Amino acid sequence: MNAKLSRILDEIKRTEEKIAAWKEHLEELNIRRKQLEDAEIIKSIRSMKLEGREMLLFLENIQNGTVAVRQEQSGQAAGQDGDMQEETENIGEPETVPAEREDRGNEEKD
């Protein structure tokens, strides 16, 4: 088989593997984001210290869209953002990221 064609086919295979790894990593990040958002919602609701029926009524009103949400001022929000940074972990690349192409420099010589 032609050496150039063989290299291209190998590169296609490696690229498809990288794409699959990144898709899996993206799905995991989306799941973690949803879990953190859910935890934050629960934390906020629980901090209101409502009794059983009050909480049910409040949640029902949220679902119906009849609860007004106040925007916090930037000074207060900035103080809370610092707390969030402590809880988050370093989110980087997937653990099995395929290595970069080694034959890129040789490709032009052939």
C-alpha positions in Angstrom: 0.0 0.0 0.0 1.1 3.6 -0.6 3.0 4.9 2.4 1.2 8.3 2.3 -2.2 6.6 2.2 -1.2 4.3 5.0 -0.2 7.3 7.1 -3.4 9.2 6.3 -5.5 6.1 7.3 -3.5 5.8 10.6 -4.0 9.5 11.3 -7.8 9.2 10.6 -7.9 6.3 13.1 -6.0 8.3 15.8 -8.2 11.4 15.2 -11.4 9.3 15.6 -10.0 7.9 18.8 -9.2 11.4 20.1 -12.7 12.6 19.2 -14.3 9.7 21.0 -12.1 10.4 24.1 -13.1 14.1 24.1 -16.8 13.3 23.6 -16.7 11.0 26.6 -14.8 13.6 28.6 -17.4 16.3 27.7 -20.2 14.0 28.8 -18.5 13.5 32.2 -18.1 17.2 32.6 -21.7 17.9 31.8 -22.8 15.3 34.3 -20.5 16.9 37.0 -21.8 20.4 36.1 -25.4 19.2 36.6 -24.5 17.5 39.9 -22.9 20.7 41.2 -25.8 22.8 40.0 -28.3 20.5 41.7 -26.2 20.6 44.9 -26.2 24.4 44.8 -30.0 24.5 44.4 -30.5 22.1 47.3 -28.1 24.1 49.4 -30.0 27.3 48.6 -33.4 25.9 49.3 -32.3 24.2 52.6 -30.7 27.5 53.8 -34.2 29.1 53.7 -35.2 26.8 56.7 -38.8 26.4 55.6 -41.2 24.0 57.2 -42.6 21.1 55.2 -45.7 22.7 53.8 -44.0 26.1 53.3 -41.3 24.4 51.3 -43.8 22.5 49.2 -45.7 25.7 48.5 -42.5 27.6 47.7 -41.3 24.8 45.3 -44.7 24.7 43.6 -44.7 28.5 43.1 -41.2 28.2 41.6 -42.4 25.6 39.1 -45.5 27.8 38.3 -43.2 30.8 37.8 -45.0 32.9 40.4 -41.9 33.5 42.6 -39.9 36.6 42.0 -36.2 36.2 42.1 -34.1 39.1 43.3 -30.7 39.9 41.7 -27.9 40.3 44.1 -25.6 43.4 43.9 -22.2 42.8 42.4 -20.4 43.3 45.8 -22.4 40.5 47.4 -22.1 38.2 44.4 -18.4 38.6 44.3 -18.1 37.4 47.9 -20.0 34.3 47.1 -18.0 33.5 43.9 -14.9 33.2 46.1 -16.6 30.4 48.0 -17.4 28.5 44.8 -13.8 28.5 43.8 -12.8 26.7 46.9 -15.3 23.9 46.2 -14.4 23.3 42.5 -11.6 21.0 41.5 -9.2 21.3 38.7 -11.0 20.2 35.6 -8.5 19.4 32.8 -8.1 17.1 29.9 -9.3 13.6 29.8 -6.9 11.1 31.4 -6.2 9.2 28.2 -5.5 11.9 25.6 -3.8 10.5 22.6 -0.3 11.9 21.9 0.2 14.6 19.3 1.2 13.6 15.8 4.8 12.8 15.5 5.0 12.5 11.7 3.8 16.1 11.0 7.3 17.3 10.0 7.9 14.2 7.8 4.6 14.7 5.9 5.9 17.5 3.7 9.2 15.7 2.8 7.4 12.7 1.1 
